[in-house]
Amino acid sequence: MVHKVADDFFNNIDFVSIVSTVKGIYTSDGAMSILLDFERVLDDADLYAYKNWILGELVQGPNVGRYDCTCVFMWPYKLMPDPGAIKRLLNLGCKVEFAKSSVEVPVAVNDYDDFIPGTKYPKFKPQKVWFVKITIPLELMDDIKEGSIDLAGQTIDLADIDDAYDEDLDKQEIKSDDEQQLSSPNAGIGAGPLPAGSNPIGTPPGL
């Protein structure tokens, strides 16, 4: 679901709240972990292949609810993220809301006129921006975190695929060792008792 909202939709976001959000991420291992899971979904949707999406800045969140997680990102007005990427998120069951708005940001301090009178704080000026609010189901975040994919209507665990590759490699190594022993000119000649737990050549493991 995509909502294009009014300019005042994100009016609770300002410079102070953005700084607070960033500080909260760096001081909380839990928030960082959730954000990494959130980011993994965006990456899996190939969102960053679309123009300007890589330039988004987190300004609110992650806010975790009972069934989903929400983050708000911000872009400079002239660097609007390509709306074509939104369809990828919608296909995964995410919700997306975006707004054209503005935030008050500190001006660059070049002289005393750039300070608020009587203070050591810089003046603020409005800056036009784009806000995008993305809500991802927690179930989707868990599925992608665990490395599962959907293929032809079947859920396949990527870990199972890795295990299958490892099992095939093990079988190839055992077969290669057996063939080498059989081709050895001294195979079976003067061989002593087999060590405990080993198998005669050609005997499947466990027999």
Backbone as a printed PyTorch tensor [residue, N CA C, xyz], in Angstrom:
tensor([[[  0.8430,  -1.1820,   0.0000],
         [  0.0000,   0.0000,   0.0000],
         [  0.8860,   1.2430,   0.0000]],

        [[  0.6160,   2.1680,  -0.9260],
         [  1.4010,   3.4010,  -1.0020],
         [  0.5040,   4.5680,  -0.6710]],

        [[  0.9400,   5.4270,   0.1950],
         [  0.2080,   6.6430,   0.5260],
         [  1.0860,   7.8380,   0.2070]],

        [[  0.5420,   8.7670,  -0.5760],
         [  1.2150,  10.0510,  -0.7430],
         [  0.5210,  11.0050,   0.1980]],

        [[  1.2430,  11.5470,   1.1320],
         [  0.6210,  12.2640,   2.2340],
         [  0.9370,  13.7450,   2.1750]],

        [[  0.2550,  14.4950,   3.0010],
         [  0.4140,  15.9480,   3.0240],
         [  1.7580,  16.3430,   3.6100]],

        [[  2.1190,  17.6080,   3.3990],
         [  3.4240,  18.0960,   3.8330],
         [  3.6160,  17.9830,   5.3390]],

        [[  2.5110,  18.0200,   6.1130],
         [  2.6460,  18.0320,   7.5730],
         [  2.6180,  16.6340,   8.1700]],

        [[  2.6770,  15.5870,   7.3300],
         [  2.6050,  14.2270,   7.8390],
         [  3.7590,  13.9270,   8.7830]],

        [[  4.9480,  14.4250,   8.4390],
         [  6.1270,  14.1410,   9.2430],
         [  6.5420,  15.3620,  10.0690]],

        [[  5.5630,  16.1420,  10.5110],
         [  5.9020,  17.3740,  11.2200],
         [  6.4730,  17.1260,  12.6070]],

        [[  6.4680,  15.8600,  13.0630],
         [  7.0710,  15.5500,  14.3610],
         [  8.5560,  15.2350,  14.2300]],

        [[  9.0900,  15.3330,  13.0100],
         [ 10.5100,  15.0930,  12.7940],
         [ 11.2220,  16.4230,  12.6270]],

        [[ 12.2100,  16.6490,  13.4640],
         [ 13.0140,  17.8620,  13.3440],
         [ 14.4800,  17.5060,  13.5810]],

        [[ 15.3310,  18.5090,  13.5490],
         [ 16.7670,  18.2630,  13.6760],
         [ 17.1030,  17.5710,  14.9930]],

        [[ 16.4580,  17.9960,  16.0630],
         [ 16.7410,  17.4250,  17.3830],
         [ 16.3270,  15.9560,  17.4260]],

        [[ 15.1490,  15.6390,  16.8850],
         [ 14.6790,  14.2540,  16.9080],
         [ 15.5590,  13.3570,  16.0360]],

        [[ 16.0760,  13.9100,  14.9330],
         [ 16.9650,  13.1350,  14.0630],
         [ 18.2580,  12.7940,  14.7890]],

        [[ 18.8310,  13.7740,  15.4640],
         [ 20.0540,  13.5380,  16.2290],
         [ 19.8080,  12.5010,  17.3160]],

        [[ 18.6560,  12.5970,  17.9810],
         [ 18.3080,  11.6470,  19.0350],
         [ 18.1810,  10.2310,  18.4760]],

        [[ 17.5980,  10.1050,  17.2860],
         [ 17.4480,   8.7940,  16.6570],
         [ 18.8070,   8.1770,  16.3630]],

        [[ 19.6980,   8.9710,  15.7830],
         [ 21.0230,   8.4650,  15.4320],
         [ 21.7970,   8.0510,  16.6760]],

        [[ 21.7320,   8.8640,  17.7300],
         [ 22.4210,   8.5180,  18.9680],
         [ 21.8560,   7.2380,  19.5650]],

        [[ 20.5290,   7.0670,  19.4700],
         [ 19.9000,   5.8740,  20.0200],
         [ 20.3550,   4.6130,  19.3090]],

        [[ 20.5790,   4.7040,  18.0000],
         [ 21.0470,   3.5500,  17.2370],
         [ 22.4330,   3.1240,  17.6980]],

        [[ 23.3180,   4.0900,  17.8740],
         [ 24.7070,   3.7720,  18.2140],
         [ 24.8760,   3.3340,  19.6600]],

        [[ 23.9060,   3.6550,  20.5140],
         [ 24.0280,   3.2940,  21.9310],
         [ 23.1950,   2.0850,  22.3100]],

        [[ 22.5230,   1.4820,  21.3420],
         [ 21.6730,   0.3270,  21.6450],
         [ 21.9970,  -0.8210,  20.6910]],

        [[ 22.5290,  -1.9060,  21.2490],
         [ 22.8180,  -3.0820,  20.4260],
         [ 21.5410,  -3.6770,  19.8520]],

        [[ 20.4630,  -3.6360,  20.6320],
         [ 19.1950,  -4.1830,  20.1660],
         [ 18.6570,  -3.4260,  18.9620]],

        [[ 18.6980,  -2.0860,  19.0410],
         [ 18.2120,  -1.2680,  17.9320],
         [ 19.0640,  -1.4790,  16.6890]],

        [[ 20.3670,  -1.6100,  16.8680],
         [ 21.2560,  -1.8360,  15.7290],
         [ 20.9590,  -3.1780,  15.0770]],

        [[ 20.7030,  -4.2050,  15.8790],
         [ 20.4040,  -5.5280,  15.3490],
         [ 19.1100,  -5.5070,  14.5400]],

        [[ 18.0880,  -4.8370,  15.0730],
         [ 16.8080,  -4.7360,  14.3700],
         [ 16.9800,  -3.9790,  13.0630]],

        [[ 17.7630,  -2.9140,  13.1120],
         [ 17.9820,  -2.1140,  11.9120],
         [ 18.7140,  -2.9100,  10.8360]],

        [[ 19.6340,  -3.7630,  11.2430],
         [ 20.3440,  -4.6070,  10.2850],
         [ 19.3840,  -5.6020,   9.6210]],

        [[ 18.4410,  -6.1390,  10.4120],
         [ 17.4370,  -7.0370,   9.8380],
         [ 16.5310,  -6.2800,   8.8690]],

        [[ 16.1970,  -5.0510,   9.2280],
         [ 15.3700,  -4.1940,   8.3800],
         [ 16.0960,  -3.9070,   7.0620]],

        [[ 17.3660,  -3.5660,   7.1870],
         [ 18.1950,  -3.2660,   6.0240],
         [ 18.3370,  -4.4860,   5.1120]],

        [[ 18.3750,  -5.6610,   5.7080],
         [ 18.5330,  -6.8890,   4.9320],
         [ 17.3370,  -7.0990,   3.9900]],

        [[ 16.1520,  -6.7150,   4.4490],
         [ 14.9640,  -6.8300,   3.6090],
         [ 15.0540,  -5.8700,   2.4280]],

        [[ 15.4790,  -4.6370,   2.6920],
         [ 15.6170,  -3.6510,   1.6170],
         [ 16.6410,  -4.1050,   0.5860]],

        [[ 17.7090,  -4.6810,   1.0750],
         [ 18.7530,  -5.1550,   0.1750],
         [ 18.2640,  -6.3440,  -0.6420]],

        [[ 17.5000,  -7.2370,   0.0040],
         [ 16.9820,  -8.4120,  -0.6860],
         [ 15.9900,  -8.0150,  -1.7790]],

        [[ 15.3210,  -6.8700,  -1.5960],
         [ 14.3770,  -6.3720,  -2.5960],
         [ 15.0870,  -5.6040,  -3.7100]],

        [[ 16.4280,  -5.5590,  -3.6600],
         [ 17.2320,  -4.8250,  -4.6560],
         [ 16.8720,  -3.3410,  -4.7040]],

        [[ 16.4980,  -2.8060,  -3.5420],
         [ 16.0680,  -1.4120,  -3.4830],
         [ 17.1920,  -0.4580,  -3.8840]],

        [[ 18.4190,  -0.8040,  -3.5300],
         [ 19.5310,   0.1160,  -3.7520],
         [ 20.0170,   0.1220,  -5.2010]],

        [[ 19.3930,  -0.7100,  -6.0280],
         [ 19.6980,  -0.6560,  -7.4550],
         [ 18.9670,   0.5070,  -8.1240]],

        [[ 17.9990,   1.0810,  -7.4260],
         [ 17.2280,   2.1990,  -7.9550],
         [ 17.8630,   3.5330,  -7.5470]],

        [[ 17.6920,   4.5080,  -8.3840],
         [ 18.3700,   5.7930,  -8.2280],
         [ 18.0630,   6.4600,  -6.8860]],

        [[ 19.1270,   6.8580,  -6.2230],
         [ 19.1180,   7.6830,  -4.9960],
         [ 18.6910,   6.9420,  -3.7260]],

        [[ 18.2390,   5.6980,  -3.8050],
         [ 17.8090,   5.0290,  -2.5790],
         [ 18.9650,   4.8330,  -1.6080]],

        [[ 20.1510,   4.6650,  -2.1220],
         [ 21.3190,   4.4640,  -1.2620],
         [ 21.6340,   5.7120,  -0.4470]],

        [[ 21.0750,   6.8650,  -0.8360],
         [ 21.3900,   8.1340,  -0.1790],
         [ 20.4560,   8.4500,   0.9880]],

        [[ 19.4780,   7.6020,   1.2390],
         [ 18.5250,   7.8770,   2.3170],
         [ 19.1670,   7.8600,   3.6870]],

        [[ 18.6870,   8.7410,   4.5630],
         [ 19.1810,   8.8270,   5.9480],
         [ 18.0660,   8.4350,   6.9110]],

        [[ 18.3710,   7.5830,   7.8560],
         [ 17.3930,   7.2080,   8.8670],
         [ 17.1190,   8.3970,   9.7880]],

        [[ 15.8390,   8.7590,   9.9310],
         [ 15.4930,   9.8900,  10.7920],
         [ 14.5100,   9.5110,  11.8880]],

        [[ 13.9500,   8.3050,  11.7990],
         [ 13.0300,   7.8460,  12.8480],
         [ 12.9630,   6.3240,  12.8260]],

        [[ 13.0210,   5.7210,  14.0160],
         [ 12.9370,   4.2710,  14.1000],
         [ 14.2910,   3.6470,  14.4520]],

        [[ 14.3490,   2.3250,  14.4690],
         [ 13.2470,   1.4140,  14.1650],
         [ 12.2130,   1.3450,  15.2850]],

        [[ 10.9410,   1.4620,  14.9110],
         [  9.8410,   1.3480,  15.8580],
         [  9.1880,  -0.0170,  15.6650]],

        [[  9.3320,  -0.8620,  16.6620],
         [  8.8530,  -2.2430,  16.5610],
         [  7.4850,  -2.3830,  17.2060]],

        [[  6.5180,  -2.8610,  16.4120],
         [  5.1880,  -3.1360,  16.9150],
         [  5.0000,  -4.6220,  17.1500]],

        [[  3.7690,  -5.0170,  17.2910],
         [  3.4800,  -6.4260,  17.5610],
         [  3.7240,  -7.2890,  16.3280]],

        [[  3.4320,  -6.7160,  15.1580],
         [  3.5280,  -7.5060,  13.9380],
         [  4.4760,  -6.9280,  12.8910]],

        [[  4.9640,  -5.7030,  13.1130],
         [  5.7990,  -5.0990,  12.0820],
         [  6.8080,  -4.1250,  12.6760]],

        [[  7.6550,  -3.6210,  11.8140],
         [  8.6990,  -2.6740,  12.2150],
         [  8.6970,  -1.5190,  11.2140]],

        [[  8.8190,  -0.2930,  11.7210],
         [  8.7330,   0.8950,  10.8760],
         [  9.9600,   1.7760,  11.0230]],

        [[ 10.4450,   2.2740,   9.8920],
         [ 11.5320,   3.2480,   9.8710],
         [ 11.1640,   4.3730,   8.9060]],

        [[ 11.6510,   5.5640,   9.1950],
         [ 11.4420,   6.7150,   8.3060],
         [ 12.8000,   7.1900,   7.8160]],

        [[ 12.9080,   7.3950,   6.5130],
         [ 14.1500,   7.8460,   5.9020],
         [ 13.9380,   9.1950,   5.2170]],

        [[ 15.0290,   9.9280,   5.0450],
         [ 14.9520,  11.2750,   4.4900],
         [ 15.9490,  11.4470,   3.3430]],

        [[ 15.5280,  12.2020,   2.3160],
         [ 16.3870,  12.5390,   1.1830],
         [ 16.3100,  14.0370,   0.9150]],

        [[ 17.3870,  14.6560,   0.4230],
         [ 17.2960,  16.0390,  -0.0560],
         [ 16.2550,  16.1250,  -1.1720]],

        [[ 15.5790,  17.2350,  -1.2550],
         [ 14.4730,  17.3750,  -2.2050],
         [ 14.9140,  17.1100,  -3.6440]],

        [[ 16.1160,  17.5430,  -3.9950],
         [ 16.5990,  17.3830,  -5.3670],
         [ 17.0650,  15.9610,  -5.6650]],

        [[ 17.0940,  15.1070,  -4.6400],
         [ 17.5440,  13.7270,  -4.8150],
         [ 16.4380,  12.7450,  -4.4320]],

        [[ 15.2770,  12.9650,  -4.9860],
         [ 14.1240,  12.1100,  -4.6790],
         [ 14.4260,  10.6480,  -5.0390]],

        [[ 14.1310,   9.7030,  -4.1390],
         [ 14.3540,   8.2860,  -4.4580],
         [ 13.3950,   7.8350,  -5.5500]],

        [[ 13.8880,   7.0070,  -6.4460],
         [ 13.1010,   6.5210,  -7.5770],
         [ 11.8560,   5.7810,  -7.0840]],

        [[ 10.6510,   6.2880,  -7.3820],
         [  9.4210,   5.6380,  -6.9140],
         [  9.2380,   4.2370,  -7.4780]],

        [[  9.9460,   3.9140,  -8.5610],
         [  9.8080,   2.5910,  -9.1500],
         [ 10.1920,   1.4670,  -8.2040]],

        [[ 11.0220,   1.7770,  -7.2040],
         [ 11.4620,   0.7460,  -6.2580],
         [ 10.3650,   0.3480,  -5.2870]],

        [[  9.3810,   1.2100,  -5.1050],
         [  8.3440,   0.9580,  -4.1040],
         [  7.5730,  -0.3220,  -4.4120]],

        [[  7.3630,  -0.5990,  -5.7070],
         [  6.6020,  -1.7810,  -6.0940],
         [  7.2540,  -3.0570,  -5.5660]],

        [[  8.5840,  -3.0710,  -5.5130],
         [  9.2860,  -4.2530,  -5.0010],
         [  8.9400,  -4.4970,  -3.5330]],

        [[  8.8540,  -3.4240,  -2.7700],
         [  8.5050,  -3.5670,  -1.3540],
         [  7.0570,  -4.0040,  -1.1880]],

        [[  6.1730,  -3.4430,  -2.0160],
         [  4.7640,  -3.8160,  -1.9270],
         [  4.5690,  -5.2860,  -2.2420]],

        [[  5.3400,  -5.8040,  -3.1990],
         [  5.2260,  -7.2180,  -3.5680],
         [  5.6590,  -8.1370,  -2.4300]],

        [[  6.4570,  -7.6020,  -1.5060],
         [  6.9030,  -8.3950,  -0.3550],
         [  5.9630,  -8.2610,   0.8370]],

        [[  4.9180,  -7.4370,   0.6940],
         [  3.9640,  -7.2580,   1.7820],
         [  4.2610,  -6.0720,   2.6820]],

        [[  5.1490,  -5.1820,   2.2500],
         [  5.4920,  -3.9990,   3.0390],
         [  4.5100,  -2.8570,   2.7510]],

        [[  4.5110,  -1.8610,   3.6070],
         [  3.7270,  -0.6510,   3.4010],
         [  4.6850,   0.5310,   3.2390]],

        [[  4.3430,   1.4320,   2.3420],
         [  5.2180,   2.5720,   2.0650],
         [  4.3870,   3.8510,   2.0440]],

        [[  4.8620,   4.8630,   2.7480],
         [  4.2470,   6.1870,   2.7270],
         [  5.3460,   7.2110,   2.4590]],

        [[  5.0550,   8.2120,   1.6440],
         [  6.0780,   9.2120,   1.3750],
         [  5.4750,  10.6060,   1.3690]],

        [[  6.3120,  11.5860,   1.6380],
         [  5.8380,  12.9630,   1.7550],
         [  6.9190,  13.9400,   1.3360]],

        [[  6.4590,  15.0310,   0.7650],
         [  7.3240,  16.1630,   0.4570],
         [  7.1690,  17.1400,   1.6150]],

        [[  8.2650,  17.4510,   2.2840],
         [  8.1710,  18.2790,   3.4780],
         [  9.4280,  19.1280,   3.6240]],

        [[  9.6770,  19.5930,   4.8330],
         [ 10.8810,  20.3800,   5.1090],
         [ 11.2680,  20.2030,   6.5670]],

        [[ 12.5400,  20.3960,   6.8480],
         [ 13.0410,  20.3480,   8.2170],
         [ 13.9130,  21.5710,   8.4610]],

        [[ 13.9710,  21.9640,   9.7100],
         [ 14.8340,  23.0790,  10.0990],
         [ 16.2250,  22.5380,  10.3910]],

        [[ 17.2150,  23.0270,   9.6860],
         [ 18.5930,  22.5660,   9.8850],
         [ 19.4910,  23.7500,  10.2350]],

        [[ 20.5660,  23.5130,  10.9800],
         [ 21.4700,  24.6180,  11.3460],
         [ 22.1690,  25.1900,  10.1090]],

        [[ 22.3500,  26.4930,  10.0980],
         [ 23.0730,  27.1290,   9.0010],
         [ 24.5700,  26.9860,   9.2510]],

        [[ 25.3390,  27.0960,   8.1870],
         [ 26.7970,  27.0860,   8.3380],
         [ 27.2260,  28.3870,   9.0180]],

        [[ 28.0280,  28.2600,  10.0460],
         [ 28.4520,  29.4290,  10.8230],
         [ 29.6960,  30.0490,  10.1920]],

        [[ 29.5400,  31.2570,   9.6790],
         [ 30.6640,  31.9890,   9.0890],
         [ 31.0110,  33.2470,   9.8680]],

        [[ 30.0140,  33.8260,  10.5590],
         [ 30.2550,  35.0190,  11.3820],
         [ 29.2160,  35.0540,  12.4940]],

        [[ 29.2620,  36.1040,  13.3160],
         [ 28.3790,  36.1930,  14.4760],
         [ 26.9080,  36.3010,  14.0860]],

        [[ 26.6140,  36.7940,  12.9060],
         [ 25.2150,  36.9170,  12.4800],
         [ 24.5510,  35.5610,  12.2630]],

        [[ 25.3690,  34.5110,  12.1750],
         [ 24.8140,  33.1770,  11.9660],
         [ 24.3930,  32.5100,  13.2670]],

        [[ 24.6580,  33.1560,  14.3930],
         [ 24.2350,  32.6270,  15.6910],
         [ 22.8910,  33.2120,  16.0980]],

        [[ 22.1200,  32.4310,  16.8770],
         [ 20.9140,  32.9660,  17.4890],
         [ 21.3450,  34.0370,  18.4800]],

        [[ 20.7720,  35.2550,  18.4150],
         [ 21.1960,  36.3460,  19.2990],
         [ 21.2350,  35.9350,  20.7720]],

        [[ 22.3550,  36.2090,  21.4180],
         [ 22.5070,  35.9240,  22.8380],
         [ 22.8660,  34.4840,  23.1450]],

        [[ 23.1130,  33.6840,  22.1210],
         [ 23.4700,  32.2770,  22.3490],
         [ 24.6990,  31.9070,  21.5300]],

        [[ 25.1560,  30.6970,  21.7540],
         [ 26.2590,  30.1500,  20.9570],
         [ 25.7550,  29.0860,  19.9800]],

        [[ 24.4410,  29.1140,  19.7380],
         [ 23.8380,  28.1390,  18.8390],
         [ 23.5540,  28.7690,  17.4750]],

        [[ 23.8020,  28.0060,  16.4040],
         [ 23.5600,  28.5730,  15.0720],
         [ 22.0710,  28.7290,  14.7870]],

        [[ 21.7610,  29.6430,  13.8820],
         [ 20.3800,  29.8130,  13.4490],
         [ 19.9650,  28.5980,  12.6080]],

        [[ 18.6610,  28.4510,  12.4510],
         [ 18.1270,  27.3640,  11.6350],
         [ 17.4620,  27.9210,  10.3830]],

        [[ 17.4480,  27.1150,   9.3530],
         [ 16.7510,  27.4900,   8.1270],
         [ 16.0130,  26.2700,   7.5870]],

        [[ 14.8760,  26.4760,   6.9210],
         [ 14.1300,  25.3240,   6.3870],
         [ 14.8290,  24.7130,   5.1770]],

        [[ 14.7790,  23.4020,   5.1040],
         [ 15.3620,  22.6880,   3.9670],
         [ 14.3380,  21.6950,   3.4430]],

        [[ 14.0200,  21.7880,   2.1540],
         [ 13.0260,  20.9000,   1.5560],
         [ 13.5970,  19.4810,   1.4390]],

        [[ 12.7760,  18.5080,   1.8050],
         [ 13.2240,  17.1100,   1.7990],
         [ 12.0860,  16.1910,   1.3550]],

        [[ 12.4470,  14.9510,   1.1160],
         [ 11.4950,  13.8650,   0.9260],
         [ 11.5960,  12.9270,   2.1180]],

        [[ 10.4420,  12.5350,   2.6610],
         [ 10.3930,  11.5250,   3.7050],
         [  9.7380,  10.2640,   3.1410]],

        [[ 10.2880,   9.1120,   3.4890],
         [  9.6850,   7.8280,   3.1100],
         [  9.5810,   6.9660,   4.3610]],

        [[  8.3680,   6.5490,   4.6490],
         [  8.1050,   5.6940,   5.8060],
         [  7.8640,   4.2740,   5.3140]],

        [[  8.6660,   3.3310,   5.7840],
         [  8.5740,   1.9420,   5.3460],
         [  8.2250,   1.0560,   6.5380]],

        [[  7.1860,   0.2620,   6.3760],
         [  6.7650,  -0.6780,   7.4120],
         [  6.9190,  -2.1010,   6.8770]],

        [[  7.6960,  -2.9180,   7.5770],
         [  7.9900,  -4.2840,   7.1490],
         [  7.4310,  -5.2740,   8.1740]],

        [[  6.7120,  -6.3000,   7.7260],
         [  6.2280,  -7.3260,   8.6640],
         [  7.4040,  -8.0290,   9.3550]],

        [[  7.2650,  -8.2670,  10.6340],
         [  8.3310,  -8.9470,  11.3800],
         [  8.5790, -10.3470,  10.8320]],

        [[  7.5220, -10.9950,  10.3610],
         [  7.6660, -12.3390,   9.8020],
         [  8.5930, -12.3290,   8.5920]],

        [[  8.4630, -11.2900,   7.7700],
         [  9.3270, -11.1740,   6.5910],
         [ 10.7780, -10.9460,   7.0030]],

        [[ 10.9890, -10.1140,   8.0150],
         [ 12.3390,  -9.8670,   8.5030],
         [ 12.9700, -11.1470,   9.0310]],

        [[ 12.1850, -11.9600,   9.7310],
         [ 12.7000, -13.2190,  10.2780],
         [ 13.0350, -14.2000,   9.1560]],

        [[ 12.1670, -14.2820,   8.1540],
         [ 12.3900, -15.2200,   7.0560],
         [ 13.6880, -14.9090,   6.3190]],

        [[ 13.8990, -13.6340,   6.0190],
         [ 15.1010, -13.2520,   5.2830],
         [ 16.3360, -13.3800,   6.1630]],

        [[ 16.1910, -13.1100,   7.4480],
         [ 17.3200, -13.2470,   8.3750],
         [ 17.7710, -14.7000,   8.4530]],

        [[ 16.8020, -15.6320,   8.4330],
         [ 17.1260, -17.0480,   8.5370],
         [ 17.6230, -17.6290,   7.2210]],

        [[ 17.5730, -16.8030,   6.1570],
         [ 18.1010, -17.2530,   4.8740],
         [ 17.1680, -18.1500,   4.1090]],

        [[ 15.8610, -17.9170,   4.2030],
         [ 14.9210, -18.7230,   3.4350],
         [ 14.4500, -17.9480,   2.2240]],

        [[ 14.1680, -18.6620,   1.1470],
         [ 13.6960, -18.0300,  -0.0730],
         [ 12.4800, -18.7920,  -0.5670]],

        [[ 11.6890, -18.1340,  -1.3850],
         [ 10.5040, -18.7640,  -1.9470],
         [ 10.7770, -19.0680,  -3.4040]],

        [[ 10.6950, -20.3340,  -3.7730],
         [ 10.9980, -20.7400,  -5.1320],
         [  9.8870, -21.6580,  -5.6230]],

        [[  9.1850, -21.1800,  -6.6770],
         [  8.0970, -21.9610,  -7.2810],
         [  7.0760, -22.3940,  -6.2360]],

        [[  6.7510, -21.4850,  -5.3160],
         [  5.7280, -21.7790,  -4.3250],
         [  6.2020, -22.5960,  -3.1560]],

        [[  7.4880, -22.9580,  -3.1160],
         [  8.0230, -23.7470,  -2.0200],
         [  9.0500, -22.9300,  -1.2540]],

        [[  9.0000, -23.0270,   0.0570],
         [  9.9790, -22.3300,   0.8820],
         [ 11.2090, -23.2010,   1.0280]],

        [[ 12.3460, -22.6700,   0.6330],
         [ 13.5900, -23.4300,   0.6780],
         [ 14.5630, -22.7250,   1.6060]],

        [[ 15.1070, -23.4610,   2.5450],
         [ 16.0790, -22.9070,   3.4780],
         [ 17.4550, -22.9510,   2.8330]],

        [[ 18.0930, -21.7840,   2.7350],
         [ 19.4060, -21.7220,   2.1060],
         [ 20.4370, -22.5350,   2.8740]],

        [[ 20.2400, -22.6960,   4.1780],
         [ 21.1620, -23.5060,   4.9730],
         [ 21.1060, -24.9640,   4.5300]],

        [[ 19.9040, -25.4440,   4.1520],
         [ 19.7780, -26.8120,   3.6590],
         [ 20.5500, -26.9940,   2.3610]],

        [[ 20.5320, -25.9590,   1.5140],
         [ 21.2730, -26.0280,   0.2620],
         [ 22.7680, -26.1230,   0.5390]],

        [[ 23.2380, -25.3010,   1.4720],
         [ 24.6510, -25.3460,   1.8370],
         [ 25.0340, -26.7210,   2.3790]],

        [[ 24.1640, -27.2850,   3.2270],
         [ 24.4390, -28.6090,   3.7860],
         [ 24.5040, -29.6620,   2.6840]],

        [[ 23.6340, -29.5200,   1.6950],
         [ 23.6270, -30.4800,   0.5890],
         [ 24.9340, -30.4090,  -0.1920]],

        [[ 25.4180, -29.1910,  -0.4250],
         [ 26.7030, -29.0410,  -1.1120],
         [ 27.8260, -29.6770,  -0.3070]],

        [[ 27.8110, -29.4350,   1.0060],
         [ 28.8580, -30.0070,   1.8680],
         [ 28.8080, -31.5250,   1.8450]],

        [[ 27.5900, -32.0930,   1.8530],
         [ 27.4410, -33.5460,   1.8500],
         [ 27.9840, -34.1400,   0.5460]],

        [[ 27.7040, -33.4710,  -0.5770],
         [ 28.2110, -33.9500,  -1.8640],
         [ 29.7340, -33.8990,  -1.9100]],

        [[ 30.2880, -32.8250,  -1.3510],
         [ 31.7500, -32.7080,  -1.3280],
         [ 32.3780, -33.8110,  -0.4860]],

        [[ 31.7450, -34.1270,   0.6540],
         [ 32.2600, -35.1940,   1.5140],
         [ 32.2470, -36.5310,   0.7770]],

        [[ 31.1530, -36.7990,   0.0450],
         [ 31.0570, -38.0610,  -0.6890],
         [ 32.1210, -38.1440,  -1.7750]],

        [[ 32.3800, -37.0060,  -2.4430],
         [ 33.3900, -36.9820,  -3.4890],
         [ 34.7770, -37.2410,  -2.9110]],

        [[ 35.0490, -36.6840,  -1.7150],
         [ 36.3520, -36.8820,  -1.0800],
         [ 36.5350, -38.3420,  -0.6820]],

        [[ 35.4750, -38.9870,  -0.1390],
         [ 35.5460, -40.3980,   0.2540],
         [ 35.7790, -41.2690,  -0.9680]],

        [[ 35.0470, -40.9820,  -2.0520],
         [ 35.2030, -41.7500,  -3.2790],
         [ 36.6040, -41.6140,  -3.8440]],

        [[ 37.1390, -40.3850,  -3.8010],
         [ 38.4790, -40.1430,  -4.3160],
         [ 39.5220, -40.8990,  -3.5050]],

        [[ 39.3680, -40.9230,  -2.1770],
         [ 40.3090, -41.6380,  -1.3140],
         [ 40.2500, -43.1410,  -1.5910]],

        [[ 39.0330, -43.6850,  -1.7740],
         [ 38.8780, -45.1150,  -2.0340],
         [ 39.5280, -45.5120,  -3.3500]],

        [[ 39.3070, -44.6930,  -4.3750],
         [ 39.8890, -44.9980,  -5.6890],
         [ 41.4040, -44.9580,  -5.6390]],

        [[ 41.9430, -44.0240,  -4.8570],
         [ 43.3970, -43.9030,  -4.7440],
         [ 43.9990, -45.1300,  -4.0570]],

        [[ 43.2920, -45.6300,  -3.0180],
         [ 43.7940, -46.8040,  -2.3100],
         [ 43.7280, -48.0550,  -3.1840]],

        [[ 42.6470, -48.1800,  -3.9820],
         [ 42.5060, -49.3410,  -4.8490],
         [ 43.5460, -49.3700,  -5.9580]],

        [[ 43.9480, -48.1900,  -6.4140],
         [ 44.9120, -48.1070,  -7.5030],
         [ 46.3520, -48.2030,  -7.0180]],

        [[ 46.5510, -48.1870,  -5.6900],
         [ 47.9030, -48.2570,  -5.1450],
         [ 48.4740, -49.6530,  -5.3530]],

        [[ 49.7490, -49.7870,  -5.8040],
         [ 50.3500, -51.1040,  -6.0230],
         [ 50.4640, -51.9350,  -4.7550]],

        [[ 50.4520, -51.2830,  -3.6060],
         [ 50.5960, -52.0080,  -2.3440],
         [ 49.2620, -52.2220,  -1.6400]],

        [[ 48.1830, -51.9200,  -2.3810],
         [ 46.8750, -52.0220,  -1.7430],
         [ 46.6160, -53.4530,  -1.3100]],

        [[ 46.2980, -53.6390,  -0.0490],
         [ 45.9490, -54.9530,   0.4750],
         [ 47.1400, -55.8130,   0.7950]],

        [[ 48.3730, -55.3940,   0.5060],
         [ 49.5630, -56.1990,   0.7680],
         [ 50.1990, -55.7400,   2.0690]],

        [[ 50.3300, -56.6420,   2.9660],
         [ 50.9790, -56.3310,   4.2300],
         [ 50.2130, -55.3440,   5.0700]],

        [[ 48.9590, -55.1990,   4.7710],
         [ 48.1670, -54.2380,   5.5320],
         [ 47.8140, -54.8350,   6.8770]],

        [[ 47.9790, -54.0770,   7.9030],
         [ 47.6530, -54.5490,   9.2370],
         [ 46.1760, -54.3780,   9.5090]],

        [[ 45.7600, -54.6170,  10.7510],
         [ 44.3500, -54.4680,  11.1120],
         [ 43.8970, -53.0340,  10.8890]],

        [[ 42.6430, -52.8590,  10.5210],
         [ 42.0980, -51.5170,  10.3190],
         [ 41.9030, -50.8440,  11.6750]],

        [[ 42.1800, -49.5690,  11.7620],
         [ 41.9430, -48.8460,  13.0170],
         [ 40.4840, -48.9010,  13.3960]],

        [[ 40.2340, -48.8010,  14.7050],
         [ 38.8560, -48.8250,  15.1940],
         [ 38.0550, -47.7080,  14.5600]],

        [[ 36.8560, -48.0490,  14.1350],
         [ 35.9660, -47.0350,  13.5770],
         [ 36.1320, -46.8530,  12.1070]],

        [[ 37.1570, -47.4870,  11.4710],
         [ 37.3420, -47.3380,  10.0390],
         [ 36.5600, -48.4090,   9.3150]],

        [[ 36.4630, -48.2860,   7.9680],
         [ 35.6980, -49.2150,   7.1780],
         [ 36.5750, -49.8020,   6.0910]],

        [[ 36.3620, -51.1050,   5.7280],
         [ 37.1100, -51.6820,   4.5970],
         [ 36.8110, -50.8890,   3.3370]],

        [[ 37.7230, -50.9120,   2.4180],
         [ 37.5610, -50.1620,   1.1890],
         [ 36.3130, -50.6320,   0.4750]],

        [[ 35.5020, -49.6500,   0.0530],
         [ 34.2850, -49.9530,  -0.6710],
         [ 33.0870, -50.1970,   0.2280]],

        [[ 33.3180, -50.2340,   1.5480],
         [ 32.2010, -50.4410,   2.4650],
         [ 31.6200, -49.0980,   2.8650]],

        [[ 30.3090, -48.8740,   2.6960],
         [ 29.7140, -47.5950,   3.0610],
         [ 29.9690, -47.2620,   4.5120]],

        [[ 30.1430, -45.9980,   4.8140],
         [ 30.3620, -45.5970,   6.2190],
         [ 29.2410, -46.0940,   7.1020]],

        [[ 29.5870, -46.5270,   8.3060],
         [ 28.5970, -46.9790,   9.2730],
         [ 28.3600, -48.4720,   9.2340]],

        [[ 28.9570, -49.1980,   8.2270],
         [ 28.7760, -50.6560,   8.1440],
         [ 30.0250, -51.3950,   8.6180]]])
